[in-house]
Amino acid sequence: MSPATTRGPRRSPVDRVRAELARSAGPELAAQLPTRYVRLGRVLVVRWPETLRPHFSSLARSLARAHGATTVLRFAGPVTGELRTPRAELLFGSETKTEVVEHGVRFRFDAARLLFATGNKIERARAGRIVQPGETVVDLFAGIGYFAIPAARFGRAARVLAIDRNPLSVHYLTQNALLNGVADIVVPVLGDNREVALPTGTADRIFLGFLPSAVPWVERALPLLRPSGGTLHVHLVADAHTALTDAETEVTEAVRTAGGVLEAPAEGRVVKPYGPGRTHVVVDARVRPV
């Protein structure tokens, strides 16, 4: 009987790609390969430094092969503009349309043209838990249905009015409502939420998911709430050291300035880090318009 073969720990896909790079270009360059990447269905998203550019093609091919992925995209720099458009470079493959299944919700989108923040995963799932059956919900920054679809599917809202100004986002929002069996509940609205006509005095809950700050839209949201009151979920970025206190104070002041009344203290929750020294926070505020 031959002696048993001892195997070491299984290497991660990035470690295997780094080993290939070390063999072809040397260990110093291989050490520059970041370990982090994001998987969005069959699309991989990387943030590789420019120093690796001569090797982008081979690296992307190796990483895709290690994962069984069809496409590799490189994101360079932050998202830009009010439409939150990613700066994406295609490194491998051709198909950038993908589908992510998350907490029982199917999201289809174009990973090269639309942002899908994996760090918001818990908050998307929470939308399905905090919405109460029969509620009327408004999402002023609906995107592809990040909050609107869970609110309809798992929160069992009676109606979700989902507004977005990006035609591509609304295209996928409509698709995702169909995919998840909530097309009779989610009402996509294409337009700028500052200008499009919206029903006043009917909403039980409003999502304001715009970064770096949705606070300026508190004034827009208040008249949409029922006279008896409702809940705002306001997203913003604050200093990491005092994020919750600062965010709660900012939303509280915005509600008061807009003429609303807080029926309970605003309560902040950390969503994720947002760059050096900054934190993405969502503030839940039970508000009554006056």
C-alpha positions, 0 to 999 in steps of 0.5 A: 500500500502506498503511503497516504498523500498529504494535501495542503489547504486548498488555495483560493481563486485569487491565490491561484491567479497570483501564483500564475502571475508570479511565474510569468511576471515575478513575485513583486508584481504578483503581490500587487494583485488585490485579494478582493473581488465581487461576484454578481451572478456570472460576472466578476468585478475587480478593482485592479491597479493600473500597474497590472494593466499589461496583464489584465487580459491573462489575469481576467481569463484566469480568474474567470476560469477559476470561478466558472464566470463568463465576464470580468469587469474592472471598476475604476474610481467611484460611481458618478452623477445622480444616476450613480453610473459605475466606471466599468471596463470590460476585461474578459467576456462580452455579456454584462447582463447578469442575475443575482439571487439574494434572500429569495429575490431575483435581481436582473441588471447590466453590471457594466451600466448599473450599480449593485452594491453588495454591501447593501445586502442586509438592508435590502433584506430588511426592507422585506421585514419592516414593511407591514402587510397592506402598506402603501410604500413609496421608493423615491430612488427605486433603481432596479427594485432594491427595496421595492421588490422585497417590500412587495414580495416579503413585506406584502405591501398593497402597493409600491410606487417605485420612482427612478429617473434612469430609463435603464433602471426602470427597464430592469425594475419592470423585469424584476417585478415580473420575475418575482411575481409582484408586477401587480403590486410594484408600479414603476414610474420613470421620472425625476422624483422632484418633478413627477406627479405623486399622490399626496397623503397616501404613503405609510412608508417611504424609502430614500436610498440616495447617496451621499445623502437623501436628506434634501429629499425629506421635504419632498417625502413629507407630503406623501405620507398619510396625515396620521403619519408614516416612516421614512428610511433616509440614507446618508454618509457620515463621519465614521467616528460619530456616524449614528449621532450625526445622521440622526441629528441631521435627519431630525433637523431636516424633518423639523425644518420641513414642518414635520413632527417626529413621533419617536426619536430617529434611529440610525443603523450602520449599513456599511463603510463608505470610503476612508473615515466615512460610514453609510447610515440609514435613519428610520424616522416615524414622522407625522406631516403637519 
